[in-house]
Amino acid sequence: MATQPSQPADDSADLALVIELLAAGVVQEFSNAEQELITEVAQYARRGLAAPVGSAARLDMLRRMQIAAHRVAAELRSRATPLARRVTDEAARRGMAAAARRLAQLTSSHPSLLRTLTAPQPEPISAHALASAITVRLDLQRNLEDAATRITRFGDDAYRAAVAQAAEKEILHGIAPAAAQRGAWDDLTSQGITGFTDFRGRRWNLASYVEMATRTAVQRAYNEAHEARMAAGGIAFFTVAPHAHPCPLCAPWEGQVLSSRYLSGRTTTLSAVSDAMVSFDVAGTVDQARAEGLFHPNCTHTLVAYLPGVTRMPKRSPWTKADEAAYRAAQRLRELERRVRSAKQREQAALDDVSRARARRDVRAGQAAIRAHVAAHRLVRRPRREQLDLGNA
């Protein structure tokens, strides 16, 4: 019986779930530590600012802030290695298992594929996938350790905001002392612990940076293990299935054929199910696609086996104005979520009732803006992303 062409099916839903589950624990640990530190430092600020300028209590405020920041940083540094190992190893296992399931489904649906493919059973982890997972793990471990080290500066940052920057506002702008202190402190706490820059030069606060770094590591470990298991099963070509929510970086690769090695351009090879020769276009290698934007941070695309003579490619769609509008609307929602988190941060760390009430009003205003935005653009609101720990508690 002739083999019927099949549409590529991907594991993006499984990857998205794995990312959410594994990143949650890491983000929770760092977010909780950040909130505890900001709350503790705010207590020292309230006490110290009530004391006379130049008093021992003012100097004690700085010392206590520094001690708290170094303690929290040390605790998080000690957790970086086990956290990185746990999430990347599990992501690699899940990626391998998903690939093994796909190979089994292919050979079950198309028995003639058994002559060219093998359908290995899920194993804990292969040597090749383990090596990839170790590389990803070390990258994540370094990022988490760097994030923890940056926290040590927060004690000094907090003291400067409470004292030096407040004095600057008072002198240069003629602001009353109490208002100057509130303004400088709100500027600091609204952003959380900051100072994180990625390789593209983008600036992040602690929670967002840790989430980005962890989600990226989970995605890399999953996809590299997934690809390795597919290749071990005999897959030489891949494609990227259409995604419900692509972005300008990954959309150009949807519906393209990629090779695991060096092939690109017009390619002729043996059919996966017969002795016929099949010709098709190869857009480039997986590594080339990755270097040009595929599998960017927060991307949930996965590679799909492309079987010459079997896989029927979906029609490729160009990036349209509607796609661009949907993408921008989603990015605007992320911005509004950050504003709500920022206001909640200020509310929690407020030095007095006036600042606390203002922050609470900003929280409500931000939430109202989110409700209007999701209604106008038919988006799904995710209240967890409006929480200080990104809903990972």
C-alpha positions in Angstrom: 0.0 0.0 0.0 1.4 3.4 -1.0 2.5 5.7 1.8 0.3 8.8 2.1 2.0 12.2 2.4 1.7 13.6 5.9 1.7 17.1 7.4 4.5 17.7 9.9 3.4 17.6 13.6 5.5 19.3 16.2 6.1 19.2 20.0 5.7 23.0 20.6 2.9 22.4 23.1 5.0 20.0 25.0 8.0 22.4 25.0 5.8 25.3 26.1 4.6 23.2 29.1 8.1 22.1 30.0 9.4 25.7 29.9 6.6 26.9 32.2 7.0 24.1 34.7 10.8 24.1 34.9 11.3 27.8 34.8 8.7 28.4 37.5 10.8 27.0 40.4 13.9 29.0 39.5 12.0 32.2 39.1 10.2 31.7 42.4 13.4 31.3 44.3 15.0 34.4 43.0 11.8 36.5 43.1 11.1 35.5 46.7 14.6 36.4 47.6 14.3 39.7 45.9 11.1 40.6 47.7 12.4 39.5 51.0 15.5 41.7 50.5 13.6 44.7 49.4 11.2 44.4 52.3 14.0 44.0 54.8 16.0 46.9 53.4 12.9 49.1 53.4 12.5 48.4 57.2 16.1 49.6 57.7 15.4 52.7 55.6 12.4 53.7 57.7 14.3 53.4 60.9 17.4 55.1 59.6 15.7 58.0 58.0 13.9 58.7 61.2 17.3 59.3 62.9 19.3 62.6 62.7 21.7 63.1 59.8 25.2 61.9 60.7 24.0 59.8 63.6 25.2 56.3 64.3 21.7 55.1 63.4 22.2 56.4 59.8 25.5 54.6 59.5 24.0 51.4 60.9 21.3 51.6 58.2 24.0 51.3 55.5 25.8 48.4 57.3 22.5 46.5 57.8 21.5 47.0 54.2 24.9 45.7 52.9 24.8 42.7 55.2 21.3 41.8 54.1 22.2 42.0 50.4 25.4 39.9 50.8 23.5 37.3 52.8 20.8 36.9 50.1 23.4 36.9 47.3 25.3 34.1 49.0 22.2 32.0 49.5 21.3 32.3 45.8 24.8 31.6 44.6 24.8 28.3 46.6 21.5 27.3 44.8 22.7 28.2 41.3 24.4 24.9 40.5 21.6 22.5 41.7 18.9 24.6 40.1 20.7 24.7 36.7 21.4 21.0 36.8 17.8 20.1 37.7 16.1 22.1 35.0 18.5 21.4 32.1 18.8 17.7 32.8 15.0 17.4 33.0 14.5 19.5 29.8 16.9 17.3 27.9 15.1 14.1 29.1 11.8 15.5 28.1 13.1 16.5 24.7 14.5 13.1 24.0 11.3 11.4 25.1 9.3 13.6 22.8 11.5 12.8 19.9 11.3 9.1 20.6 7.5 9.3 20.6 7.6 11.0 17.2 9.9 8.4 15.7 7.6 5.6 17.1 4.5 7.4 15.6 6.2 7.8 12.2 7.2 4.1 11.9 3.8 3.1 13.2 2.0 5.2 10.6 4.4 4.4 7.8 5.8 0.9 8.3 7.9 1.3 5.2 10.0 3.9 7.1 11.4 1.0 9.2 14.0 0.4 6.4 15.5 3.9 7.0 14.5 4.9 10.5 14.9 3.4 13.9 12.5 4.1 16.7 14.6 3.9 19.9 12.8 3.7 23.2 13.2 6.6 25.6 16.4 6.4 27.7 17.5 8.5 30.6 19.8 10.5 28.4 22.3 9.8 25.6 26.0 10.8 25.7 25.6 13.4 22.9 22.5 14.9 24.5 24.2 14.8 27.9 27.1 16.8 26.5 24.8 19.4 25.1 22.8 19.6 28.4 26.1 20.1 30.3 27.0 23.1 28.1 23.6 24.6 28.5 23.7 23.9 32.3 27.0 25.7 32.7 25.7 28.7 30.8 22.6 28.9 33.0 24.7 28.3 36.2 26.9 31.2 35.2 23.9 33.5 34.5 22.3 32.6 37.8 25.6 33.2 39.7 26.0 36.5 38.0 22.5 37.5 38.9 23.2 36.6 42.5 26.4 38.5 42.6 24.7 41.6 41.2 22.4 41.6 44.3 25.3 42.4 46.6 25.2 46.0 45.2 21.6 46.5 46.2 22.5 47.5 49.8 24.6 50.4 48.5 22.0 51.3 45.9 19.3 51.4 48.5 21.3 53.6 50.8 22.2 56.1 48.0 18.5 56.2 47.0 17.4 56.8 50.6 20.1 59.5 51.4 22.2 60.8 48.6 19.7 60.8 45.7 17.0 62.2 47.9 19.4 65.0 48.9 20.1 65.7 45.2 16.4 65.9 44.4 16.0 68.3 47.3 18.9 70.6 46.4 18.5 70.6 42.5 14.8 70.6 42.2 13.7 72.3 45.4 11.6 69.3 46.5 10.7 69.0 50.2 12.9 66.6 52.1 10.1 64.0 52.8 8.9 64.1 49.1 12.5 63.9 47.9 13.1 60.7 49.9 9.8 59.2 48.7 10.7 60.0 45.1 14.2 58.6 45.2 13.1 55.5 47.0 10.2 54.9 44.7 12.5 55.2 41.7 14.7 52.5 43.1 12.0 50.0 44.3 9.7 50.4 41.3 12.3 48.6 39.2 13.3 45.9 41.7 17.0 44.9 41.6 18.4 46.0 38.3 21.6 46.2 36.4 21.3 43.0 34.3 22.3 43.2 30.6 22.1 40.4 28.1 24.4 39.8 25.1 22.2 42.0 22.9 22.6 44.9 25.3 19.0 44.8 26.6 18.6 45.7 30.3 16.5 43.6 32.7 15.5 43.6 36.4 16.3 40.5 38.4 13.0 38.5 38.0 12.8 39.2 34.3 16.4 38.4 33.7 16.3 35.1 35.6 13.1 34.1 33.8 14.6 34.9 30.4 17.8 33.0 31.2 16.0 30.0 32.5 13.4 29.8 29.8 16.2 30.1 27.2 18.2 27.3 28.8 15.2 25.0 29.1 14.4 25.5 25.5 18.0 24.9 24.3 18.3 21.7 26.4 15.0 20.4 25.2 15.5 21.2 21.5 19.2 20.0 21.3 18.3 16.7 23.0 15.2 16.5 20.7 17.3 17.0 17.6 20.0 14.6 18.8 17.5 11.8 19.3 15.9 12.5 15.9 19.3 12.3 14.3 20.2 9.1 16.1 17.0 7.7 14.7 18.0 8.4 11.1 16.5 11.9 10.5 18.8 14.1 8.4 16.3 16.8 7.5 14.0 18.9 9.6 11.3 21.6 9.2 9.7 24.1 11.5 5.9 23.7 11.7 3.7 26.9 11.7 3.1 28.4 15.1 0.1 30.1 16.5 2.2 33.0 17.8 5.3 33.5 15.8 7.5 36.6 15.9 9.6 38.3 13.2 12.7 36.3 14.2 11.3 32.8 13.9 8.4 33.3 11.3 10.8 33.2 8.3 11.8 29.7 9.2 8.3 28.2 9.4 7.7 25.7 6.5 11.4 25.7 5.5 13.5 22.5 5.3 16.7 22.5 7.3 19.6 20.1 7.3 21.4 18.7 10.3 24.7 19.0 8.5 26.1 21.3 5.8 23.5 20.9 3.0 21.7 23.9 1.6 20.1 24.8 -1.7 18.4 22.4 -4.2 18.9 18.9 -2.9 18.2 15.5 -4.4 18.1 12.4 -2.3 16.5 9.0 -1.9 12.9 8.9 -0.8 12.5 7.7 2.8 10.0 5.1 1.6 11.0 4.0 -1.9 13.9 3.8 -4.3 12.7 7.0 -6.1 14.8 10.2 -6.0 13.2 13.3 -4.5 14.2 16.9 -5.0 13.5 19.7 -2.6 15.0 23.0 -1.4 17.0 23.2 1.8 17.0 26.7 3.4 20.1 26.1 5.4 21.4 24.2 8.4 19.8 24.1 11.9 22.8 26.0 13.2 22.4 28.7 10.6 18.7 29.1 11.4 19.5 29.3 15.1 22.1 32.0 14.5 19.6 34.1 12.5 16.9 34.1 15.2 15.2 30.7 15.4 14.9 29.5 19.0 15.3 33.0 20.4 14.5 33.5 24.1 10.9 32.5 24.8 10.6 30.8 21.4 8.6 27.5 21.6 9.2 26.2 18.1 10.6 22.7 17.8 12.1 20.8 14.9 10.0 18.4 13.0 11.3 15.5 11.0 11.2 16.2 7.2 11.0 12.8 5.4 11.7 13.1 1.6 8.8 11.6 -0.3 6.6 11.5 2.8 6.3 14.9 4.4 3.9 17.3 2.7 4.9 20.9 3.5 2.2 23.4 4.5 1.9 26.5 2.4 4.2 29.2 3.7 2.6 32.5 4.7 4.4 35.9 4.5 4.7 38.1 7.5 1.7 40.4 7.2 0.6 43.7 8.7 -1.9 41.7 10.8 1.0 39.5 12.1 3.0 42.6 13.0 0.0 44.2 14.7 -0.7 41.0 16.8 3.0 40.8 17.7 3.1 44.4 18.8 -0.1 44.0 20.8 1.4 41.0 22.6 4.6 43.1 23.4 2.4 45.9 24.7 0.7 43.5 27.0 4.1 42.5 28.4 4.9 46.2 29.0 1.6 46.7 30.9 2.3 43.7 33.0 5.7 45.1 34.0 4.1 48.3 35.0 1.7 46.6 37.3 4.5 44.6 38.9 6.5 47.8 39.3 3.6 49.5 41.1 3.2 46.4 43.4 6.9 46.6 44.1 6.6 50.2 45.1 3.5 49.5 47.3 5.3 46.7 49.1 8.5 48.7 49.8 6.8 52.1 50.4 8.4 54.2 53.2 5.1 55.8 54.2 1.3 55.7 53.8 1.3 58.4 51.1 3.7 56.4 48.8 1.8 53.2 49.6 -1.6 54.7 48.6 -0.1 56.2 45.4 1.4 52.9 44.4 -1.9 51.1 45.1 -3.7 53.5 42.7 -1.1 52.8 40.1 -1.7 49.1 40.4 -5.4 49.6 39.8 -4.8 51.9 36.9 -2.4 49.4 35.3 -4.8 46.5 35.7 -7.6 48.6 34.1 -5.2 49.3 31.2 -4.6 45.6 30.8 -8.3 44.8 30.8 -8.9 47.4 28.1 -5.9 46.2 26.0 -6.8 42.5 26.0 -10.4 43.3 25.1 -9.3 45.5 22.2 -6.9 43.0 20.8 -8.6 39.7 21.7 -5.6 38.6 23.8 -5.6 36.2 26.8 -4.9 37.9 30.1 -2.5 36.0 32.4 -2.9 37.5 35.8 0.0 35.5 37.1 2.3 37.7 35.1 1.1 40.7 37.1 2.4 39.1 40.3 5.8 40.0 41.7 7.0 36.4 41.5 5.4 36.1 38.0 2.8 33.8 39.5 5.3 31.1 40.4 4.5 30.9 44.1 
